[in-house]
Amino acid sequence: MNINIKKSLGTNILLLACMLLTLSNCTKKTAGVGGDFGQPVILATGTEVSPIVKFAVENTPSQYSVTATSTYKTTANTTVTFALDTAAVAIYNKEHNTTYFAAPAAAIDISNLTTVIKVGSSVSSAVTVKVISTAPLLDGRSYLIPLSIRTVTGGNATVLESSRTIFLRIARIYSFNAVSMNNSNAGTTGTPGTRGRFNASALFDPANPVLLPNFTLEIKNLIYAYRTGDGNTNPQPIQTLVHWQNQMESSDIGLRYAELGSPNNSLQLIGSLGSAYAYNFNANQWYMISLAYDGNKCTMYVDGVKQAEVTGSMVLEFSRMTFGQVWGGYDTKQYVNGRIGECRVWNRALTASEIKLNLCGADPGSNGLLAYWKLNEGAGSIFHNAATATGAKYDMDWTKVYWDPNALGDDKLTLADKSQYVIWTNDALNKCSQ
């Protein structure tokens, strides 16, 4: 026989032997050797994809039923005991770079942590978890109620480690105040008139702007309707929402809806870094817009989901916050037909996971939070800065704001009292569930 044929036969026999050995091992595993594939396992119900499960809380008390699931119908009554496992929150944060907090004991009540999967069934009786008060929960913090499977007795199932713990994320449904940017019924002031629109700049020590080589800029907003028309109409389709800038506008990051030639329900990032777009916004729906700049690229997130990015180099000189369009002649053409909620300035680029944790509010003491206008006053004309690091430095008093009635640009701003245009809203539209 040819030597090459002998080698080929030898190789094939060896491969066949390996395959048979592998098949034998697979058969043994399927038979239920402890911890192997096919072994019945117990898991916290609902954790198959993610261990974090939303627990919506609008009123208290609110309750959620936690159960255990077996991957096979049990052949004997199986007792599953859960335990409140607050240490698991810190472990999860470390592994996933998140900042969740364990729900304080005063906020929750848990009854009977022992459950049973009855013979012939695959789902246990329930552990009832209640949120009895939201008073101990600090605004801006995201809380978890962690329950871990401690023991399983009866039957032959083991615990699936990746689903041993269920984290109930307390998703409070907030009602909040907001500011109307379309106060069309108010009186006219200035030359040309503002027609009651909410538009002005607040200045914060403009001679000494804060230099931000990295930043995250955020604003919550809702549009009632997106306009049609062109550059000759009054109003135009463009709705100028906000600018973070210095007094001279030479350092600038802004947002506006419906740049001419783009869909009227698209949002454009404009300013010193160039242009980028997000699309397909709905009317009468709140969105949190976040712009995170890491020194190389600026990423636009909508409700924590990446929509666009633009690369470039800049240092944002921040000493001026502008809502609406303040250039005379454009103030009525590009007014915002909608509302704004809270607005924030950070001195670092937030990650997507951090942004998602802050959709309904942020911890005023958060790392890097430079300015934070909750816009939750509900009355008056002063927007207070909630960021604990800076305090009153970034308060906005709308009796002392600025605009550019003659569209001169640069620092040709005119001091104005626009407090009459601060109109608060709080209705069924103003809700947030995180």
C-alpha positions in Angstrom: 0.0 0.0 0.0 1.2 3.5 -0.8 2.7 5.3 2.2 0.5 8.4 1.6 -2.6 6.3 1.6 -1.6 4.6 4.9 -1.0 8.1 6.4 -4.4 9.2 5.2 -6.2 6.2 6.6 -4.4 6.6 9.9 -5.4 10.2 10.1 -9.1 9.4 9.3 -9.2 6.7 12.0 -7.7 9.1 14.5 -10.3 11.7 13.6 -13.1 9.2 13.8 -11.9 8.1 17.3 -11.9 11.7 18.4 -15.4 12.2 17.1 -16.7 9.1 18.9 -15.0 10.2 22.1 -16.6 13.6 21.8 -20.0 12.1 21.1 -19.6 9.9 24.1 -18.8 12.9 26.3 -21.8 14.8 24.9 -24.1 11.8 25.7 -22.8 11.7 29.2 -23.4 15.4 29.6 -26.9 15.2 28.3 -27.6 12.4 30.8 -27.3 15.0 33.6 -23.9 14.8 35.1 -23.7 17.6 37.7 -23.2 21.0 36.1 -23.1 19.7 32.5 -25.3 20.6 29.5 -28.9 19.4 29.9 -28.8 19.5 33.7 -32.1 21.0 35.2 -31.3 24.4 36.6 -33.1 27.0 38.7 -33.0 30.7 37.9 -34.7 33.9 39.0 -37.5 34.4 36.5 -37.0 37.1 34.0 -33.2 37.2 34.1 -32.6 35.1 31.0 -31.4 38.2 29.0 -30.5 40.7 31.7 -30.5 40.5 35.5 -32.0 44.0 35.7 -35.8 44.0 35.5 -37.9 47.2 35.5 -40.2 47.7 38.5 -42.5 50.7 37.6 -43.6 52.7 40.6 -46.0 55.6 40.2 -47.9 55.4 43.5 -47.0 53.7 46.8 -47.4 51.0 47.8 -46.5 49.3 44.6 -45.6 45.6 44.4 -43.7 43.2 42.2 -43.8 39.3 42.3 -40.5 37.5 42.1 -40.5 33.8 41.3 -38.0 31.1 40.5 -38.1 29.0 37.3 -36.9 25.5 36.6 -35.8 24.6 33.1 -37.6 21.2 33.5 -40.8 20.3 35.3 -39.8 19.2 38.8 -40.0 15.6 39.9 -40.3 16.6 43.6 -41.4 19.6 45.5 -38.4 22.0 45.3 -38.0 24.7 47.9 -36.2 27.9 46.7 -35.1 30.5 49.3 -34.3 34.0 48.2 -32.4 36.6 50.2 -32.0 40.4 50.0 -28.4 40.8 48.7 -27.4 44.4 48.8 -23.7 43.5 48.4 -24.6 42.3 44.8 -25.2 45.9 43.7 -21.6 47.0 44.3 -20.4 43.9 42.5 -22.7 44.6 39.5 -21.5 48.3 39.4 -17.9 47.2 39.3 -18.4 44.7 36.5 -20.6 47.0 34.4 -19.2 50.5 35.2 -22.6 51.7 36.5 -23.6 53.7 39.6 -26.7 52.0 40.9 -27.7 52.3 44.6 -29.2 49.6 46.8 -32.7 50.6 47.8 -32.8 51.7 51.4 -34.6 49.5 53.8 -37.1 52.2 54.7 -38.4 52.3 51.1 -39.2 48.6 50.7 -41.0 45.6 52.3 -40.4 42.0 51.3 -42.7 39.2 52.5 -41.8 35.5 52.8 -38.5 34.8 51.0 -39.2 31.1 50.8 -40.9 29.8 47.7 -41.9 26.3 46.4 -41.9 24.8 42.9 -44.5 22.1 43.3 -43.9 18.7 41.7 -44.8 18.7 38.0 -44.5 22.5 37.8 -41.7 24.8 36.6 -42.5 28.1 38.3 -42.5 28.8 42.0 -44.8 30.6 44.3 -44.1 34.3 44.5 -42.0 36.5 46.8 -43.9 39.8 47.1 -41.6 42.9 46.9 -43.2 46.2 47.8 -42.0 49.8 47.5 -43.8 51.4 50.4 -42.4 54.9 50.2 -40.3 56.9 47.7 -39.4 59.5 50.3 -36.1 57.8 51.2 -35.1 57.7 47.5 -32.9 60.7 46.5 -33.7 62.4 43.2 -31.3 61.6 40.5 -30.2 58.2 41.9 -31.1 54.9 40.3 -32.0 52.2 42.8 -32.0 48.4 42.7 -33.7 45.8 44.9 -31.4 42.8 44.7 -32.8 39.3 45.5 -30.5 36.3 45.2 -31.3 32.6 45.3 -29.6 31.4 48.5 -30.7 27.7 48.7 -32.5 25.1 46.7 -33.6 21.9 48.4 -35.6 19.0 46.9 -35.2 17.7 43.3 -32.0 17.5 41.4 -31.7 21.0 40.0 -28.8 23.4 40.6 -28.8 27.2 40.4 -27.8 28.9 37.1 -25.1 31.3 38.4 -25.7 34.0 35.8 -29.3 34.2 36.8 -29.0 33.7 40.6 -29.7 37.3 41.3 -32.6 39.5 40.0 -32.1 43.3 40.4 -35.5 45.1 40.4 -34.8 48.6 39.1 -37.2 51.0 40.8 -38.5 53.0 37.8 -40.3 55.9 39.4 -42.8 57.6 37.2 -42.2 61.3 37.7 -44.5 64.2 37.1 -42.4 67.3 36.6 -42.6 71.0 35.9 -41.4 72.4 32.5 -41.0 75.7 30.8 -43.0 76.7 27.7 -40.9 78.1 24.9 -44.1 79.1 23.0 -45.7 81.8 25.1 -47.4 83.4 22.1 -50.1 85.1 24.2 -47.8 87.3 26.2 -47.2 91.0 25.4 -44.7 92.2 22.9 -41.5 93.9 24.0 -38.3 95.3 22.5 -37.5 96.3 18.9 -38.3 94.1 17.1 -40.8 92.5 19.4 -40.3 89.0 20.8 -44.1 88.3 20.5 -43.9 86.6 23.9 -41.4 84.0 22.9 -39.2 82.5 25.5 -35.7 83.4 24.3 -32.7 84.9 26.0 -29.1 84.3 27.2 -27.9 84.0 30.8 -24.3 85.1 31.3 -22.0 83.6 34.0 -18.9 85.6 34.7 -18.2 86.1 30.9 -14.7 87.5 31.5 -13.7 84.1 33.0 -15.4 81.3 31.0 -15.0 77.7 32.3 -12.7 75.8 29.9 -14.1 72.4 29.0 -11.8 70.2 26.9 -14.2 67.4 27.6 -17.9 67.8 28.3 -21.4 66.4 28.2 -24.3 68.8 27.5 -27.9 67.7 28.1 -31.4 69.1 27.6 -34.8 67.5 27.9 -37.3 68.8 25.4 -40.7 68.3 23.7 -42.0 69.7 20.5 -45.7 70.2 20.0 -45.5 70.3 16.2 -42.8 70.5 13.5 -43.3 73.4 11.1 -43.3 73.4 7.3 -42.2 76.2 5.0 -38.9 77.7 3.8 -36.4 80.4 4.6 -38.8 83.1 3.5 -41.7 82.1 5.8 -42.4 83.5 9.2 -42.1 81.3 11.1 -39.5 79.1 9.4 -39.3 75.4 9.8 -36.2 75.9 12.0 -36.7 75.8 15.7 -33.6 76.9 17.5 -33.5 75.1 20.8 -30.4 75.9 22.8 -26.7 77.0 22.7 -23.9 76.4 25.2 -21.3 79.1 24.5 -19.1 82.0 25.5 -20.3 85.6 25.4 -18.8 86.3 22.0 -20.3 83.1 20.5 -16.9 82.1 19.2 -17.0 78.9 21.2 -20.4 77.3 20.7 -22.4 74.1 20.7 -26.0 74.3 19.7 -29.1 72.3 18.8 -31.9 73.2 16.4 -34.7 71.4 14.6 -35.3 71.3 10.9 -32.3 73.1 9.3 -33.5 74.1 5.8 -33.4 71.2 3.4 -33.5 68.6 6.2 -36.7 66.9 7.5 -38.6 69.1 9.8 -38.5 66.5 12.6 -34.8 66.1 12.5 -32.4 67.6 15.1 -29.1 69.2 14.1 -26.0 69.7 16.2 -24.4 72.9 15.1 -21.4 75.1 16.3 -17.7 74.8 16.7 -17.4 71.1 15.9 -19.5 71.1 12.8 -22.8 69.4 12.0 -24.5 66.1 12.8 -28.1 65.0 12.7 -30.6 62.8 14.5 -33.9 62.0 12.8 -37.5 60.9 13.2 -38.6 62.7 16.4 -42.3 62.5 17.3 -44.5 65.4 18.3 -45.6 65.6 22.0 -42.9 63.2 23.2 -40.2 64.1 25.6 -36.6 63.4 24.6 -33.3 63.7 26.5 -30.6 65.0 24.2 -27.0 64.4 25.3 -23.8 65.6 23.6 -20.7 63.8 25.0 -17.3 65.1 23.8 -14.2 63.2 24.7 -11.6 65.6 23.2 -11.8 63.9 19.8 -15.4 63.2 18.9 -18.8 64.4 20.0 -21.5 61.8 20.2 -25.1 62.7 20.1 -27.4 60.5 22.2 -31.2 60.5 22.2 -32.5 58.9 25.4 -29.1 57.3 25.9 -29.0 55.8 22.4 -26.2 56.9 20.1 -27.6 58.6 17.0 -24.7 60.5 15.4 -21.1 61.7 16.0 -18.8 64.3 14.6 -15.0 64.5 15.1 -13.0 67.6 15.7 -10.9 69.5 18.2 -12.2 72.2 20.5 -12.2 73.5 24.1 -15.7 74.8 25.0 -15.5 78.1 26.7 -18.7 78.1 28.8 -20.0 81.3 30.2 -23.3 81.7 28.4 -26.5 79.7 28.2 -28.9 80.6 25.4 -32.5 79.3 25.1 -34.2 79.9 21.8 -33.0 82.3 19.1 -31.9 85.7 20.5 -31.0 87.5 17.2 -33.6 90.2 16.4 -35.6 89.2 13.3 -34.9 85.5 13.9 -36.4 85.4 17.3 -39.9 85.1 15.9 -38.9 83.1 12.8 -37.1 80.3 14.7 -39.0 80.1 17.9 -39.5 76.7 19.6 -43.0 75.4 19.5 -42.6 73.2 22.6 -41.2 72.9 26.1 -37.9 72.3 27.9 -37.2 70.3 31.0 -34.0 69.9 32.9 -30.7 70.9 31.4 -27.1 70.0 32.5 -23.5 70.7 31.9 -20.8 68.2 32.8 -17.0 68.6 32.7 -16.4 65.1 31.4 -17.8 62.8 28.6 -20.4 60.5 30.1 -20.7 56.9 28.9 -23.9 55.7 27.3 -24.7 53.7 30.5 -24.3 56.8 32.6 -26.6 58.8 30.4 -29.3 56.1 30.5 -29.2 56.2 34.3 -29.9 60.0 34.3 -32.8 60.2 31.9 -35.3 61.4 34.5 -32.8 63.1 36.8 -29.2 63.2 38.0 -27.6 63.2 41.4 -26.7 66.8 42.2 -23.4 65.6 43.7 -22.4 63.5 40.7 -18.8 63.5 39.6 -18.2 66.2 37.0 -21.6 67.8 37.2 -20.9 71.5 36.7 -24.3 73.0 36.2 -27.8 71.5 36.6 -31.0 73.3 36.0 -33.9 71.0 37.1 -36.5 73.6 35.9 -38.7 72.2 38.6 -39.4 75.5 40.4 -43.0 75.6 39.0 -43.3 79.3 39.8 -41.2 82.5 39.6 -38.5 83.4 37.1 -35.3 82.1 38.6 -33.9 78.8 37.5 -31.7 77.5 40.3 -28.6 75.5 39.8 -28.9 72.2 41.7 -25.2 71.1 41.2 -23.7 71.0 44.6 -20.2 71.7 43.4 -21.1 75.2 42.0 -24.4 76.3 43.6 -25.7 79.8 43.0 -22.9 80.6 40.5 -25.1 79.2 37.7 -28.5 80.4 38.8 -30.5 82.1 36.0 -32.5 85.2 36.8 -34.9 86.0 34.0 -35.3 89.6 35.2 -31.6 90.0 34.1 -31.0 88.2 30.9 -29.7 89.3 27.5 -30.6 89.2 23.8 -29.5 90.8 20.6 -32.4 92.9 19.3 -30.5 94.3 16.4 -28.7 91.1 15.3 -25.3 92.6 15.8 -23.7 89.4 17.0 -20.5 89.1 19.1 -21.0 90.8 22.5 -23.5 93.4 21.4 -26.1 92.1 23.9 -28.9 94.1 25.5 -29.9 93.5 29.1 -33.6 92.7 29.4 -36.3 91.7 31.9 -38.0 88.6 30.3 -39.5 87.2 33.5 -43.0 87.6 32.0 -42.2 85.0 29.4 -41.3 82.3 31.9 -44.5 80.2 31.7 -44.6 77.0 33.7 -46.4 73.8 32.6 -47.3 70.7 34.5 -49.9 68.4 32.9 -50.3 64.8 31.6 -47.5 65.3 29.1 -44.9 66.0 31.8 -44.1 62.5 33.0 -40.9 60.5 32.9 -40.3 56.8 33.7 -36.8 55.6 34.0 
